[in-house]
Amino acid sequence: MSHAGTALIDPYKIFEKISLSAGKRVADLGCGRTGHFVFPAVKIVGDKGIVYAVDVVKNILESIKSMARSEGYDNIQTVWSDIELPGRTPIPDNSLDACFYVNVLFQLKNKVGAIKEATRMLKKGGYLVVVDWAKKLGMLGPVEGSMLSPDELMRLAAQDNLKFVDKVDVGEYHYSLIFEKV
Protein backbone atom coordinates (compact mmCIF):
# COMPACT_ATOMS: atom_id res chain seq x y z
CA MET A 1 0.00 0.00 0.00
CA SER A 2 1.28 3.44 -0.79
CA HIS A 3 0.92 6.13 1.81
CA ALA A 4 2.36 9.09 -0.08
CA GLY A 5 1.43 12.38 1.50
CA THR A 6 1.62 11.45 5.17
CA ALA A 7 4.44 13.93 5.61
CA LEU A 8 1.75 16.62 5.41
CA ILE A 9 0.06 15.33 8.56
CA ASP A 10 1.23 16.10 12.10
CA PRO A 11 0.48 13.02 14.21
CA TYR A 12 1.09 14.90 17.48
CA LYS A 13 -1.86 17.19 16.77
CA ILE A 14 -4.09 14.10 16.54
CA PHE A 15 -2.52 12.40 19.58
CA GLU A 16 -3.28 15.51 21.62
CA LYS A 17 -6.98 15.38 20.63
CA ILE A 18 -7.33 11.79 21.87
CA SER A 19 -5.15 12.36 24.96
CA LEU A 20 -2.66 9.68 23.94
CA SER A 21 -0.41 9.04 26.93
CA ALA A 22 2.07 6.66 28.55
CA GLY A 23 0.98 3.05 28.84
CA LYS A 24 -1.64 3.16 26.06
CA ARG A 25 -2.01 0.38 23.48
CA VAL A 26 -2.55 1.51 19.90
CA ALA A 27 -2.51 0.11 16.37
CA ASP A 28 -1.60 1.80 13.10
CA LEU A 29 -3.65 -0.22 10.62
CA GLY A 30 -2.03 -0.12 7.20
CA CYS A 31 1.05 1.49 8.77
CA GLY A 32 3.05 1.89 5.57
CA ARG A 33 6.78 1.82 5.05
CA THR A 34 7.67 4.94 7.05
CA GLY A 35 5.58 4.21 10.14
CA HIS A 36 4.53 7.88 10.09
CA PHE A 37 2.25 7.32 13.12
CA VAL A 38 4.06 4.30 14.61
CA PHE A 39 7.26 6.07 15.68
CA PRO A 40 5.71 9.27 17.09
CA ALA A 41 3.14 7.11 18.98
CA VAL A 42 5.80 4.92 20.58
CA LYS A 43 7.52 8.03 21.95
CA ILE A 44 4.29 8.97 23.75
CA VAL A 45 3.09 5.54 24.98
CA GLY A 46 6.56 4.84 26.35
CA ASP A 47 7.96 1.55 27.66
CA LYS A 48 4.71 0.45 29.27
CA GLY A 49 2.65 1.01 26.11
CA ILE A 50 2.49 -0.98 22.88
CA VAL A 51 2.25 0.15 19.28
CA TYR A 52 1.12 -2.43 16.76
CA ALA A 53 2.29 -1.71 13.21
CA VAL A 54 -0.15 -3.64 11.03
CA ASP A 55 0.15 -4.11 7.27
CA VAL A 56 -0.58 -6.68 4.59
CA VAL A 57 2.78 -6.14 2.85
CA LYS A 58 5.48 -8.19 4.56
CA ASN A 59 8.49 -6.16 3.39
CA ILE A 60 6.88 -3.00 4.83
CA LEU A 61 6.76 -4.76 8.21
CA GLU A 62 10.41 -5.79 7.84
CA SER A 63 11.30 -2.10 7.29
CA ILE A 64 9.37 -1.06 10.41
CA LYS A 65 10.95 -3.89 12.45
CA SER A 66 14.42 -2.85 11.32
CA MET A 67 13.81 0.85 12.13
CA ALA A 68 12.35 -0.09 15.54
CA ARG A 69 15.44 -2.18 16.32
CA SER A 70 17.86 0.51 15.22
CA GLU A 71 16.03 3.14 17.31
CA GLY A 72 15.87 0.82 20.34
CA TYR A 73 12.09 0.33 20.55
CA ASP A 74 11.09 -3.13 21.70
CA ASN A 75 7.43 -2.26 22.21
CA ILE A 76 6.63 -1.86 18.52
CA GLN A 77 5.06 -5.11 17.37
CA THR A 78 4.72 -5.73 13.66
CA VAL A 79 1.60 -7.64 12.67
CA TRP A 80 0.93 -9.10 9.23
CA SER A 81 -2.79 -9.05 8.52
CA ASP A 82 -5.49 -8.29 6.01
CA ILE A 83 -7.34 -5.55 7.89
CA GLU A 84 -10.37 -5.86 5.61
CA LEU A 85 -11.29 -9.22 7.18
CA PRO A 86 -12.91 -8.87 10.64
CA GLY A 87 -11.40 -11.20 13.22
CA ARG A 88 -8.26 -11.86 11.16
CA THR A 89 -5.78 -9.53 12.89
CA PRO A 90 -4.07 -11.33 15.81
CA ILE A 91 -4.75 -8.56 18.32
CA PRO A 92 -7.27 -9.38 21.09
CA ASP A 93 -10.83 -8.02 21.15
CA ASN A 94 -11.38 -4.92 23.29
CA SER A 95 -7.65 -4.44 23.94
CA LEU A 96 -6.70 -1.16 22.25
CA ASP A 97 -7.04 2.46 23.31
CA ALA A 98 -6.79 3.74 19.74
CA CYS A 99 -6.65 2.55 16.13
CA PHE A 100 -5.44 4.70 13.27
CA TYR A 101 -6.27 4.49 9.57
CA VAL A 102 -4.05 7.06 7.85
CA ASN A 103 -4.50 7.34 4.08
CA VAL A 104 -5.71 3.74 4.03
CA LEU A 105 -9.50 3.43 3.87
CA PHE A 106 -9.82 4.98 0.40
CA GLN A 107 -7.66 2.12 -0.94
CA LEU A 108 -9.72 -0.71 0.52
CA LYS A 109 -12.49 -2.61 -1.24
CA ASN A 110 -14.07 -3.77 2.04
CA LYS A 111 -14.28 -0.53 4.05
CA VAL A 112 -17.11 -1.99 6.19
CA GLY A 113 -14.91 -4.97 7.14
CA ALA A 114 -11.95 -2.70 7.93
CA ILE A 115 -14.02 -0.52 10.27
CA LYS A 116 -15.50 -3.64 11.92
CA GLU A 117 -11.98 -4.98 12.49
CA ALA A 118 -10.81 -1.76 14.15
CA THR A 119 -13.97 -1.64 16.30
CA ARG A 120 -13.45 -5.25 17.41
CA MET A 121 -9.97 -4.46 18.74
CA LEU A 122 -10.93 -1.22 20.50
CA LYS A 123 -11.85 -1.06 24.18
CA LYS A 124 -15.12 0.61 25.04
CA GLY A 125 -14.22 4.31 25.06
CA GLY A 126 -11.33 3.69 22.65
CA TYR A 127 -10.83 5.87 19.60
CA LEU A 128 -10.84 5.13 15.90
CA VAL A 129 -8.96 7.92 14.15
CA VAL A 130 -9.29 8.17 10.39
CA VAL A 131 -7.18 10.48 8.27
CA ASP A 132 -7.93 10.41 4.58
CA TRP A 133 -7.63 12.46 1.44
CA ALA A 134 -9.89 15.49 0.92
CA LYS A 135 -8.32 16.45 -2.42
CA LYS A 136 -5.37 15.60 -4.61
CA LEU A 137 -2.00 17.27 -4.22
CA GLY A 138 -0.45 17.20 -7.68
CA MET A 139 0.33 13.55 -8.39
CA LEU A 140 -0.28 12.52 -4.76
CA GLY A 141 -3.58 11.18 -3.59
CA PRO A 142 -6.28 9.01 -5.08
CA VAL A 143 -8.12 9.64 -8.31
CA GLU A 144 -11.21 11.75 -7.67
CA GLY A 145 -13.75 8.89 -7.81
CA SER A 146 -11.97 6.75 -5.23
CA MET A 147 -11.80 9.23 -2.35
CA LEU A 148 -13.81 8.40 0.76
CA SER A 149 -15.94 11.39 1.73
CA PRO A 150 -16.28 12.39 5.39
CA ASP A 151 -20.08 11.87 5.06
CA GLU A 152 -19.63 8.31 3.81
CA LEU A 153 -17.14 7.62 6.61
CA MET A 154 -19.63 8.96 9.20
CA ARG A 155 -22.31 6.64 7.78
CA LEU A 156 -20.00 3.59 7.89
CA ALA A 157 -18.82 4.34 11.43
CA ALA A 158 -22.37 4.84 12.74
CA GLN A 159 -23.28 1.34 11.47
CA ASP A 160 -20.60 -0.08 13.74
CA ASN A 161 -21.45 1.47 17.10
CA LEU A 162 -18.92 4.25 16.71
CA LYS A 163 -19.86 7.75 17.85
CA PHE A 164 -18.36 10.77 16.10
CA VAL A 165 -16.56 12.87 18.72
CA ASP A 166 -14.26 15.33 16.97
CA LYS A 167 -12.42 16.35 13.88
CA VAL A 168 -8.87 17.57 13.57
CA ASP A 169 -7.69 20.13 11.06
CA VAL A 170 -4.86 18.34 9.27
CA GLY A 171 -4.51 20.73 6.33
CA GLU A 172 -6.34 21.28 3.07
CA TYR A 173 -5.47 17.94 1.45
CA HIS A 174 -6.76 15.64 4.20
CA TYR A 175 -9.51 15.41 6.77
CA SER A 176 -9.39 13.64 10.11
CA LEU A 177 -12.37 12.32 12.05
CA ILE A 178 -12.30 10.79 15.51
CA PHE A 179 -14.87 8.20 16.61
CA GLU A 180 -15.35 6.62 20.03
CA LYS A 181 -16.45 3.03 20.61
CA VAL A 182 -19.61 3.14 22.72
Buried (B, 14 or more C-beta within 10 A) or exposed (E): BEBEBBEBBEBEEBBEBBEBEEEBBBBBBBBBBBBBBBBBBBBBBEEEBBBBBBBEBEEBBEBBBEBBEEEEBEBBBBBEBBBBEBEEBEBEEEBBBBBBBBBBBBBBEBBBBBBBBBBBBBBEEBBBBBBBBBEBBEEBBBEEEEBBEBEEBEEBBEEBBBEBBBEBEBBEBBBBBBBBBE
